[in-house]
């Protein structure tokens, strides 16, 4: 009987999975600062035998928060079917990557979150010649986030254009506009840039 109990205990331990460690850092790649207070979960899918669907969602089996430098570490039992979930406000941060689809074994994973700030744009033709004036923007980008598309298509502002837009939350850092100005039949290069502060606000006066 004792032998059977021992074997049962071993099988139970193996079925629960071995203890593993998942660790990493949540930080802002624009300024290198760690982001504290981000909730990190190890999630496991919950299956429903009688359900027509694949499962009944997920439940958290481990939890921690990032420290003042953005680091986190968790021990978990590697039972299979696990993934890592970060809980953060999408209005406050722009994510350069995402929750990984699954974790297994000892693993390191870093989440890159860029803090946002408010940007209000004002575009004005201050040297208007006539209705044929044209500001054409063909390249708009973020210096630190090359994969962030700031310009879906060519932007054209014609005539004596003058407009101020509402402020929007955008990723912090340097933003650049490049294109051309056509006035009185003459086309010249155009470029302008602005730095959006972390958690602050700025107005971008684009004058041409």
TISE-864217 format. One line per field, with one value per residue: x, y, z of N, C-alpha, C, O in turn; residue number from 1. Coordinates in steps of 0.001 Angstrom, whole numbers, plus 524288, in hexadecimal, padded with zeros to 5 digits. Example, Ala and Ser with C-alpha at 12.3 -4.5 7.8 and 13.67 -1.06 7.14 Angstrom:
// TISE-864217
n.east [83386;83232]
n.north [7E9C6;7F736]
n.up [81E78;81BA8]
ca.east [8300C;83566]
ca.north [7EE6C;7FBDC]
ca.up [81E78;81BE4]
c.east [83390;83264]
c.north [7F31C;8001E]
c.up [81E78;81EBE]
o.east [8379C;83461]
o.north [7F309;80472]
o.up [82111;81F67]
seq [1;2]
// end
This chain:
// TISE-864217
n.east [8033C;80787;80EF9;808CB;803FA;80CA0;80F6C;80669;8073A;81024;80C97;804B7;80A8A;81072;80867;80519;80C8A;81963;8205A;822CD;82942;8256B;829A4;82D5E;82D23;825C0;8260B;828BC;82CAD;82FB9;83410;83913;835A2;830EA;82419;81C2D;812D3;80C8F;80365;80574;80229;8019D;7FA8C;7F0B8;7E9E5;7DC70;7D54D;7C925;7C2AE;7B885;7B62A;7B3C7;7BB56;7C927;7CD1A;7CB66;7CF07;7D931;7E126;7E813;7F3CF;7FCE6;80278;8083F;80E85;81561;821CC;827CD;82F24;82B08;82C1D;82855;82517;82114;81DA9;8187F;8100A;812B7;80995;8064E;7FF9E;7FFBC;8002D;805D2;8016F;80049;7FBA0;7F79C;7F4F2;7F006;7EE66;7F5CF;7FF6E;80756;808DB;813E7;81572;80ED5;80600;80B87;808C1;809B8;80FD0;81A7D;82231;82E3A;82ECF;8312D;82B56;82977;821E5;81EDA;81B21;8169C;815A9;80B2A;807EB;80151;7FE42;7FC09;7F8DA;7FB72;7F9B2;7FE2B;7FE35;8063A;80A7B;80425;801E5;7FACD;7EF21;7F3A7;7FBC4;802B0;804B7;80B45;80C0A;813D1;8195A;818AB;81C9B;820A3;82BA2;82FF7;829AB;82916;82201;81866;80E3E;80C25;807B7;7FE63;7FBAA;7FF6C;7FF48;7F8A0;7F7FA;7F128;7F105;7EE59;7F001;7EBAD;7EAA8;7E751;7E88B;7E238;7E7D3;7EF21;7F209;7FE7E;809D1;81522;820BD;8291E;822D9;8219B;81F9A;82045;8214C;81C8F;81B58;81378;8131A;80F2B;81205;81B88;82292;826E5;82EED;82979;8298A;826B6;82690;82377;8241A;81D68;81A21;81BED;81082;80D0F;80915;80880;80892;808AC;80C9D;80BA2;810B4;81134]
n.north [7FB47;804E9;805DA;80706;8105C;816EF;81646;81AAF;824E7;8285D;82808;82F92;8387C;8394F;83AE0;844A4;84AFE;85087;85A0F;8663D;871E0;87E58;88A30;897C4;8A49B;8B056;8BB21;8C841;8CA1E;8D34E;8DA5B;8D3BD;8D1C7;8CA16;8C4E5;8C5DF;8BE9E;8B901;8AF37;8A198;8954D;88752;87FBE;875E1;86DB8;86AAF;85F81;85A6C;84F3F;84CB8;8544F;85A34;86030;86380;865D5;86B90;87578;87C0F;87AA7;880C3;87BD6;87EB3;88A97;89747;8A3EC;8ADE6;8B2C1;8BEBB;8C0A6;8BBE7;8B126;8A381;89707;889DA;87DDB;87215;866F8;85E58;85AC5;85A1A;85FEF;86A96;87893;88577;89115;89EA4;8A96A;8B592;8C33D;8C654;8D02F;8D5FF;8D1D4;8CE14;8C245;8BB32;8B0E2;8A504;89D3F;890DB;88503;87B90;8753A;86D93;865E1;86B3F;8788F;884C8;8910B;89D32;8A8A7;8B339;8BF9D;8CBC0;8D7FE;8E12B;8EE2C;8FAA7;90001;90AFA;90F9E;91A06;91F1D;927BE;93023;939C4;9404E;94231;9419B;93FA0;93868;92FBC;92CA2;922B1;91961;90DEA;9021A;8F75F;8F09D;8EC8C;8EA61;8E387;8E576;8DE3B;8D5AF;8CE83;8C7C8;8CBEF;8D0DA;8DD09;8E1D4;8DEB0;8E076;8E952;8F64D;901EC;90F9C;91A01;926AC;93265;92D84;92B58;9265C;92175;91640;90CD5;90903;8FD43;8F0B8;8EBB0;8E391;8E6B9;8EE67;8F1A0;8F698;8F735;8FE90;8FE39;90394;90B40;918C2;91FDA;92B98;9368F;93182;92D34;922FA;91E9D;917CE;912D4;911F1;90E53;90D15;907CA;90623;8FDBB;8FE55;8F57D;8F190;8FBB9;90794;90DB9;917A2;91714;91F65;92054;92713;92CDF]
n.up [80000;80333;7FB7D;7F274;7F4E5;7F4A2;7EA02;7E5A4;7E970;7E43E;7D9D9;7DA74;7DC94;7D35E;7CC25;7CECF;7CAC7;7C8B3;7D03C;7CAA4;7C5CD;7C1B9;7BC9C;7BB24;7B561;7B582;7ADE6;7A912;79C8D;797D5;79EF5;7A59F;7AFA8;7BA5A;7BC9C;7C710;7CF1B;7C808;7C5B7;7C563;7C07F;7C13A;7B924;7B7B4;7AF06;7B036;7AF34;7AA52;7AB5E;7A7DA;7A109;79478;790A5;78FFD;799CD;7A69A;7A824;7AF7C;7BB0F;7C587;7CA9E;7CF4C;7D455;7D3C1;7D59C;7CE9F;7D312;7D88B;7D098;7C834;7C772;7C81D;7CDC2;7CE3D;7D431;7CF73;7CD38;7C34D;7BBE8;7B1E9;7A6F3;7A9BB;7AABA;7AA4A;7AFEE;7AF3B;7B618;7B2DA;7B09A;7A4A6;7A0E8;7A5A4;7A303;797F1;791C7;78DB0;78C23;78FD8;797F4;799E3;792D3;79831;7A347;7A7AD;7AF9C;7B50E;7B2E0;7AC56;7AA6F;7A4E3;7A56F;79D68;79F6E;79B86;7A106;7A044;79B70;79A79;78E2C;786A0;77A56;7718E;7655C;75BFC;75117;75043;74926;74072;732D8;72A61;7269D;72290;728AA;72F9A;7395D;73A99;740CC;74179;7478D;7542F;760BE;76C9B;773F7;77B2A;77A63;770C1;76C04;76D70;766B9;7626C;75A2C;751CD;74773;73D1A;7419D;73EBF;73E97;73A77;7340C;73B8D;745A6;752AF;75EEB;76B7B;7731A;77BA4;787F7;78977;78F47;78E06;78B0D;7929D;78F4E;78423;778F7;76B3F;75FB8;751F0;7452B;73A7A;736AB;72E4E;727E2;720C5;717AF;71A05;71FBC;72BDB;73563;74177;74F40;75C52;76A4B;77719;78505;78CE9;799D0;7A4B5;7AA73;7AA04;7A351;796C0;78CCA;77F57;7764C;769A3;7601C;753AA]
ca.east [80000;80AF8;81172;804F3;8035B;81148;80EEE;80235;8094E;813B0;80962;80202;80E65;811C7;803E1;8049E;81071;81DF8;820AF;8260C;82985;824FA;82B78;82E93;82CB1;8223D;828CB;827CF;83161;83130;83793;83BA0;833A9;82D6B;81EC9;81A74;80D3E;809A8;801B7;80712;7FF79;801F3;7F526;7EFCA;7E4C9;7D8B4;7D24B;7C3E7;7C1B5;7B351;7B568;7B4C9;7BFB6;7CE43;7CE1D;7C80C;7D22C;7DE18;7E179;7ED62;7F5DF;8010B;801EF;80C17;80EB1;81ABF;82429;828D3;8324B;8282D;82D3D;824A0;826AC;81D0F;81E14;8137F;81041;81256;8057B;804E6;7FB28;80013;80217;80728;7FDEA;801A1;7F70D;7F912;7F127;7F19E;7EE43;7FA7C;80428;8076C;80BCE;8170E;81497;809D3;80617;80D5F;80482;80A4D;814C7;81BD1;8276F;83071;82E56;8319B;8284B;82948;81DB2;8207D;816B5;81824;81217;808CC;8071F;7FD65;8003B;7F839;7FB53;7F958;7FC36;7FCAF;80147;806FF;80C75;800C2;8023B;7F59B;7EC75;7F6DD;7FFAA;801E7;8085D;80AC0;80F14;81472;81C18;817B6;81E75;82268;8312C;83143;825FF;828E7;81D92;8138D;80CDD;80984;80574;7FC26;7FBDC;8016D;7FBE1;7F90A;7F53D;7F11E;7EF57;7EFD8;7EE27;7EC8B;7E72B;7E956;7E5DC;7E1CB;7EC46;7EE9F;7F621;801F7;80EAD;81908;8256D;8296D;81FA2;823CC;81CCB;82383;81E6B;81DDC;817BD;81338;810E5;8107D;81477;820B3;8223E;82B78;82E64;82738;82A38;8259A;8268B;82221;824C8;818E4;81C40;81987;80C48;80C05;8062D;80B4F;805E4;80C29;80B19;80E1B;80FED;81427]
ca.north [80000;80971;8062B;80935;815DF;819A2;816B0;81E79;82A18;829CF;8292F;8347D;83CB5;839E0;83D00;84A35;84DDE;85258;85FAF;86922;87780;88201;88F3B;89B91;8AA2A;8B3BA;8C021;8CBDD;8CA07;8D88D;8DCBE;8CFA6;8D17A;8C5DD;8C691;8C30B;8BE02;8B636;8AA11;89D52;89085;88267;87E38;87099;86D1F;86775;85C6A;858B7;84A46;84C7C;858E2;85994;86390;86161;8668A;86F3D;879FF;87B32;87C45;881FC;87831;8817F;8903A;89ABE;8A921;8AF91;8B5D6;8C427;8C0D4;8B92D;8AB8C;89FE3;8918E;88680;87834;86FBB;86176;85DD3;856E4;85A5C;8633F;86F68;87D38;889F0;89575;8A39D;8ACC7;8BB14;8C6B6;8C74F;8D5CB;8D84D;8CF9F;8CBAB;8BD6D;8B9B7;8AB4A;8A3A6;89893;88C62;88132;8774D;874CA;8683B;8659F;87030;87C09;88A6D;89402;8A2D1;8AB84;8B888;8C334;8D139;8DB9A;8E4E0;8F39C;8FD3A;9031D;90DF9;91184;91E95;91F79;92CCE;9326D;93F37;94356;9408F;9447F;93F1B;9336C;92B72;92B15;91D49;916A5;9084F;8FEF2;8F20A;8ED67;8EE1C;8E5EC;8E422;8E41A;8D9B6;8D16A;8CE4C;8C4B3;8CED3;8D399;8E1FA;8E3E5;8DA63;8E20B;8EEA3;8FA71;906AE;91432;91D78;92C16;93535;929E1;92CCB;9234E;91F4B;9115E;90B62;90647;8F796;8EDD4;8E91E;8E1E9;8EAC2;8EE3E;8F509;8F594;8FA24;8FF09;8FFC9;903F8;90FC3;91D32;92233;930E2;939BB;92E24;92B6C;91ED8;91E4D;913CB;91475;90E45;9107F;908F8;90975;9022F;8FD1E;8FCDF;8F122;8F30D;90153;90956;91177;9192B;91709;92352;91F5A;92BCA;92C78]
ca.up [80000;80358;7F65C;7EED8;7F655;7F2BE;7E44F;7E493;7EA99;7DFF5;7D53D;7DB69;7DC12;7CDD9;7C960;7D007;7C7DB;7CB7D;7D128;7C6EE;7C6C4;7BD65;7BE8F;7B70C;7B6C5;7B28B;7ADBF;7A4C6;79954;79615;7A2D5;7A8A1;7B504;7BBCB;7BDDF;7CBBA;7D02F;7C3FD;7C783;7C1FB;7C1FE;7BE5D;7B82E;7B5C5;7AC8C;7B30C;7AB7C;7ABDC;7A896;7A58F;79DB0;78EE7;78F66;79181;79F57;7A97A;7A98D;7B232;7C083;7C742;7CE7D;7D212;7D39D;7D630;7D335;7CD95;7D741;7D6EB;7CBD1;7C412;7C740;7CA88;7CDCA;7D084;7D407;7CE01;7CBD5;7BDA0;7BAD6;7AC63;7A5B1;7ACC6;7A80D;7AD98;7AEF4;7B1B2;7B68D;7B2CB;7AE24;79F3C;79FF3;7A802;7A0B2;792C2;79244;7892D;78B68;79231;79B2E;796E5;79285;79BEF;7A613;7A922;7B1C1;7B6E6;7AE61;7AD08;7A6A7;7A5F6;7A2DB;79C34;79F81;79AEB;7A38C;79CAB;79CE4;79724;789C9;783A4;77591;76EDB;7603C;759C4;74CDD;751EE;744AB;73C2D;72DEA;72807;7278C;72092;72C97;73145;73CD5;739BD;74477;73F73;74B62;75994;763D0;771FD;773B6;77E70;77952;76B06;76A18;76E54;761F2;76389;75558;74EC2;741F6;73C74;743AD;73B97;740B4;735F3;73493;74051;749AA;75823;76244;7705B;7743E;78123;78A3B;789AF;791F5;78A4A;78D92;79392;78C0E;77F89;7745C;766D7;75AC1;74D7D;74042;73733;73652;72919;7283E;71C2C;713CA;71BCB;723B2;72F44;73973;74671;75398;7617F;76E3F;77C63;78903;7905F;79EEA;7A783;7ADEA;7A9AE;79EC0;79381;78800;77AC6;77284;764A2;75CF9;74ECC]
c.east [80361;80D92;80DC1;80412;807E5;810FC;80AD3;80423;80CEC;81091;8068E;805AB;80FB9;80D53;80335;80896;814E6;81DD0;82487;825FC;828DE;8265D;82C9D;82DEA;828B5;824BC;82768;82CC2;83321;83506;83A41;839A3;83039;82822;81CD6;8148C;80A0E;80853;80332;8049C;8017B;7FC6A;7F4DB;7EA4A;7E16B;7D54A;7CD08;7C29D;7BC81;7B240;7B680;7B96F;7C4C6;7CF34;7CA68;7CB28;7D724;7DD9D;7E72A;7EF14;7FA80;80090;80674;80B89;81468;81CB6;82567;82C23;82FC5;82911;828ED;826ED;8226D;81EA7;818A8;81440;80F1A;80E8A;8041E;8001D;7FB14;801D6;802DE;803BB;7FFB9;7FCCD;7F8D7;7F4F5;7F2F8;7F148;7F337;7FF83;8032F;80AEF;80EBC;8170B;80FA3;80A6A;807D5;80933;804F9;80F93;81590;82167;82930;830CF;82EEF;82E5F;827F8;824DD;81F5B;81BAC;818AD;813FA;81006;808A9;80325;8000F;7FBA5;7FB05;7F865;7FC66;7FA65;8007B;801CE;80911;80940;80150;7FCFD;7F374;7EF8F;7FB3D;7FE86;8064F;80748;80E52;80F2C;81728;81B20;8191B;82002;8280F;83285;82DD8;82548;82445;81850;81266;809BF;806D0;8038C;7FC81;7FE2A;7FD73;7FCD9;7F5AB;7F59F;7EF46;7F157;7EDF4;7EF75;7E8A4;7EA13;7E5FE;7E591;7E6B6;7EB25;7F313;7F959;806E5;81292;81DA7;82502;82606;82170;8200A;820A6;8203A;82046;819B7;8180B;81068;812D1;8138F;819C1;81FFE;82753;82A9F;82C26;82844;8290F;8255E;8250C;822F0;81FFF;81AE9;8193A;81564;80AEA;808D8;8095C;807E8;809E2;80A06;80E33;80CD4;81364;812EC]
c.north [804EE;80A40;808A2;80EFF;8191E;81A80;81AB4;8240D;82BFD;82B47;82E5E;8390F;83DB3;83C5F;842C9;84D7F;84FBB;8583E;8622E;86EEA;87A7F;88762;892D7;8A114;8ACCB;8B91F;8C33A;8CC17;8CF66;8DB0B;8D8C0;8CEF3;8CCAA;8C7FE;8C363;8C24E;8BB62;8B0BC;8A5E6;89844;88BE9;88056;878A0;87046;86961;864A6;85AD2;853B7;84A20;850F8;8578A;85CD4;86121;861D5;86A73;87408;87875;87CC4;87D30;87E00;87A7B;88745;8930B;8A01D;8AAA5;8B32D;8BB5B;8C4B5;8BDCD;8B358;8A85D;89A63;88E67;880CF;875FC;869EF;860DD;85968;856A0;85DCB;86860;873EC;881A7;88E87;89A3B;8A717;8B275;8BE25;8C805;8CD19;8D876;8D695;8CDBD;8C6DB;8BC3C;8B3DC;8A9E6;89F05;893EC;8881E;87CC6;87775;86F18;86831;86AD0;873EA;881BC;88D1D;899A8;8A552;8B12D;8BC02;8C8CD;8D4B2;8DF91;8EA6C;8F5FF;9009E;905CC;91063;91634;91F34;92477;92E7A;93847;942B1;94224;9441E;94462;939A6;92EBF;929DE;92588;91B76;910D3;9055F;8F957;8EE6F;8EF9B;8E981;8E784;8E239;8DF22;8D4F8;8D0DE;8CB42;8C75B;8D232;8D887;8E430;8DF5A;8DB8B;8E786;8F29E;8FF75;90AF2;9187E;922F5;92E9B;9322B;92BD5;929DB;92163;91A9A;9106D;90893;9006E;8F538;8EACE;8E75B;8E662;8EA30;8F1C8;8F30F;8F942;8FA11;900AF;8FFD0;90897;913F9;91F56;9276B;9340D;93688;92BFF;92775;91E75;91A10;91618;91041;91118;90BF7;90B41;904EB;9022C;8FB47;8F868;8F322;8F8D2;902B2;90D71;912D0;9199B;91AE3;9228D;923D1;92B89;93105]
c.up [80000;7FE12;7F262;7EFE4;7F44A;7ECD7;7E2D9;7E570;7E647;7DB17;7D5CD;7DAB1;7D65F;7CADA;7CA5A;7CD25;7CB3F;7CC27;7CD56;7C86A;7C1AF;7BF86;7B9F5;7B90A;7B348;7B296;7A8D3;7A165;79772;799E5;7A659;7AE2D;7B5CB;7BD66;7C285;7CBDE;7CBFD;7C5FF;7C378;7C404;7BED0;7BDFA;7B621;7B390;7AFB6;7AF11;7ADC2;7A8DB;7A5C9;7A1C4;79802;78D2E;7915A;7975A;7A1BC;7AB28;7AC5E;7B7EE;7C1E6;7CB53;7D175;7D0C9;7D640;7D3B3;7D277;7D1EB;7D555;7D1FA;7C759;7C3C9;7C9DF;7CA54;7D07F;7D011;7D2C3;7CCD6;7C603;7BC41;7B50C;7AB99;7A8AD;7A959;7ABF6;7AC0D;7B202;7B1AF;7B6E8;7AFCE;7A89A;79DD9;7A1F2;7A54D;79B1F;7931C;78D31;7883B;78E68;795DC;797DE;796FC;79676;79E9B;7A78D;7AB11;7B3F9;7B244;7AFF0;7A8D8;7A865;7A2DC;7A235;79BBF;79F31;79D60;79F98;79EE8;7992F;79301;7871B;77EFF;7735D;769C2;75D8F;7557E;74E03;74D8D;73FCA;73765;72B18;72911;72595;72450;72E74;734DE;73C30;73D7A;74287;74358;750D8;75D06;76954;77219;776B4;77D62;77373;768E1;76AF6;76989;76341;75EBC;75209;748F3;741BD;73E74;7409F;73DF9;73C92;7374F;73998;74516;74F1E;75B86;76719;771D2;77A24;782F4;78A90;78CD3;78DEE;78D2D;78E17;78FD4;78753;77B11;77005;76238;75685;74885;73D16;737BC;730C7;72992;72391;7182D;7155C;7203A;726BB;73364;73E7A;74A8D;758B1;7655E;77388;7801E;78C8B;795AF;7A16F;7AB4B;7ADC9;7A4E1;79BD7;78ECA;783A7;776C1;76D82;760FD;75821;74B32]
o.east [80244;80E51;80F5F;8037E;80728;81219;80B9C;802C9;80CD4;811AE;8060E;8042D;8101A;80E3B;80100;8081F;81458;81B74;828FC;8230A;82B74;82485;82CCB;82E19;82857;8257B;82543;830BB;8378C;838CC;83D61;83BC8;82D0F;827BB;81BED;811A4;80541;80BCA;80253;804EE;802E2;7F9E1;7F841;7E68C;7E34E;7D2AB;7CC80;7C18B;7BC13;7ADFF;7B9BC;7BB46;7C4B1;7D1DA;7C6C8;7CA00;7D915;7DA2C;7EAA9;7EC35;7FBED;7FE84;80848;8086F;817D3;819BC;8242B;82BFA;8321B;82706;82639;82A4F;82063;820BC;814B8;81892;80B13;8101A;80115;7FCF3;7F6E6;804A7;800D6;8032E;80098;7FA31;7FB48;7F1DF;7F701;7F3A3;7F49F;80361;7FEE5;80F7F;80C73;81877;80C79;80EBB;805DC;80660;80108;8135A;811D7;824EC;82609;832EB;82D70;82E9A;82668;8242F;8210F;8188A;81C06;80F61;812D1;80935;801C4;80399;7F7DF;7FF12;7F397;8012D;7F5B7;8053E;7FE46;80960;80B60;80137;7FAEF;7F5B9;7EE3E;7FE1C;7FA03;80AEE;802EC;81314;80B17;81744;81C9C;8170B;8209B;82926;835DC;82EFC;8214D;822BE;81440;81538;80544;803EC;806AB;7FD86;7FEC8;7F8D5;80153;7F11B;7F9E0;7EC6F;7F574;7EABB;7F3C4;7E3EC;7EEA4;7E131;7E852;7E96B;7E6C7;7F75B;7F73E;80811;8133F;81E6B;82123;82645;822A3;81DA6;823E9;81CD4;824EF;81537;81C45;80BF6;81781;81727;81C39;81D2B;82B8A;8262D;82CD8;827EB;82A4A;82422;8254F;82282;81EB1;81D32;81497;8169A;807EF;80637;80C7F;804C9;80DED;80622;812CA;80875;817FC;8150D]
o.north [808AA;80EAC;80BF1;8121E;81D7E;81EC0;81DCA;8278D;83091;82F31;83144;83D10;8422D;83F9C;84590;85248;8506E;85B0B;8606F;87095;87955;888F4;89125;8A218;8AB9B;8BB72;8C12C;8CE18;8D000;8DD8C;8DA35;8CBCE;8CB4E;8CC61;8BEB1;8C4FC;8BB78;8ADEC;8A690;89715;88C82;87F4D;876DD;8723E;86567;86729;859FA;853FB;847A1;85161;8542D;85C4F;85D28;85E87;86C5E;87660;8741B;87FC6;87AB4;87CE3;87888;888B5;89174;8A0CF;8A8DF;8B63B;8BC98;8C8C8;8BD34;8B0C7;8AA41;89942;89004;87F22;877D8;86836;862A2;854EB;85342;85E78;86A56;87329;8818D;88FBC;899F5;8A7A0;8B403;8BBEE;8CA8A;8CEC7;8DCAF;8D971;8CC0F;8C74D;8BC40;8B212;8AD60;89D1B;89321;887A2;87A73;8798D;86C35;86A39;86E5F;87282;88354;88BAB;89ACE;8A43B;8B3AC;8BB6E;8CA65;8D466;8E11F;8EB3B;8F3A5;903AA;90345;912E8;9165D;91FC2;9255A;92E47;93B56;94773;94135;948E8;94876;936A5;92A48;92629;923E7;91BED;90F04;9060E;8F6DA;8E9B1;8F40A;8E537;8EC21;8DDD3;8DC1F;8D0B1;8D290;8CC0F;8C54D;8D5EE;8D838;8E802;8DC80;8D806;8EA12;8F258;90116;90A14;91A5E;923D1;92D29;9340A;92DBC;92AB1;91FE8;91AE9;912EC;90615;8FED5;8F764;8E7C6;8E970;8E978;8E610;8F48A;8EE7E;8FDD1;8F614;9041D;8FC7F;909C8;912EB;9207D;927B1;9343C;93879;9293A;92876;91E07;918D9;91AB7;90B97;915B4;9078D;90FFC;90062;90628;8F70F;8F7A8;8F60C;8FAAA;8FF5A;91041;90F9F;91C27;919D0;923F2;92449;92A26;93156]
o.up [7FD2E;7FC56;7EF4A;7EC48;7F270;7EAE2;7DF3F;7E26F;7E4CE;7D887;7D1FF;7D87C;7D4A7;7C769;7C71B;7CD08;7CFF9;7C909;7CCDC;7CBD5;7BDCC;7C3AD;7B576;7BDBD;7AEA2;7B6BA;7A50A;7A338;795A5;79846;7A9B3;7B11C;7B270;7BF53;7C201;7C921;7CC45;7C7C9;7BECA;7C8AA;7BA40;7C1ED;7B338;7B5DA;7B1A6;7ABE9;7B277;7A42C;7A1B2;79F90;796DA;788C5;79410;799A0;79F39;7AF31;7ABBE;7B96E;7BFB9;7CF05;7D59E;7CCAE;7DA67;7D017;7D558;7D425;7D0DB;7CF6D;7C32F;7C045;7CD5E;7C71A;7D48B;7CC11;7D4CD;7CB9F;7C412;7BB8B;7B372;7AF27;7AA07;7A587;7B051;7A76E;7B6BA;7ADAF;7BABF;7ACDA;7A7EC;79A02;7A021;7A542;799BF;79492;788F6;78400;78F6E;796C4;7938E;79AD9;797F1;79C7E;7A888;7A87F;7B4B1;7AE2E;7B438;7A443;7ACCB;79E3A;7A5F3;79824;7A240;79C01;79C00;7A39D;79539;79429;78585;77F9D;7734D;769DA;75CED;75623;74CE0;74E26;73B94;737CF;72996;72C0F;726CA;7233E;72ED3;7339F;73D1C;73D59;74201;7428D;751FA;75C54;76A8F;7707D;774FE;77F43;77158;76464;7696B;7686D;764FB;75F23;74FBE;745D6;745C5;73D25;73FF6;73F39;73B58;73B18;73BA1;74820;75018;75B1E;766D9;771CC;77D31;77FDD;78BC9;78D09;78AD9;79159;78A77;78D7A;78693;77994;770FA;760FD;75761;747C6;73CF6;73911;72ECB;72B64;72281;715A4;7124D;723FD;72474;734C1;73F99;74971;7594A;763E9;7745D;77E95;78EE6;79606;7A06A;7AEEC;7B115;7A2A3;79E28;78D01;78434;77424;76D30;75F0A;7587A;746E6]
seq [1;2;3;4;5;6;7;8;9;10;11;12;13;14;15;16;17;18;19;20;21;22;23;24;25;26;27;28;29;30;31;32;33;34;35;36;37;38;39;40;41;42;43;44;45;46;47;48;49;50;51;52;53;54;55;56;57;58;59;60;61;62;63;64;65;66;67;68;69;70;71;72;73;74;75;76;77;78;79;80;81;82;83;84;85;86;87;88;89;90;91;92;93;94;95;96;97;98;99;100;101;102;103;104;105;106;107;108;109;110;111;112;113;114;115;116;117;118;119;120;121;122;123;124;125;126;127;128;129;130;131;132;133;134;135;136;137;138;139;140;141;142;143;144;145;146;147;148;149;150;151;152;153;154;155;156;157;158;159;160;161;162;163;164;165;166;167;168;169;170;171;172;173;174;175;176;177;178;179;180;181;182;183;184;185;186;187;188;189;190;191;192;193;194;195;196;197;198;199;200;201;202;203;204;205;206;207;208]
// end
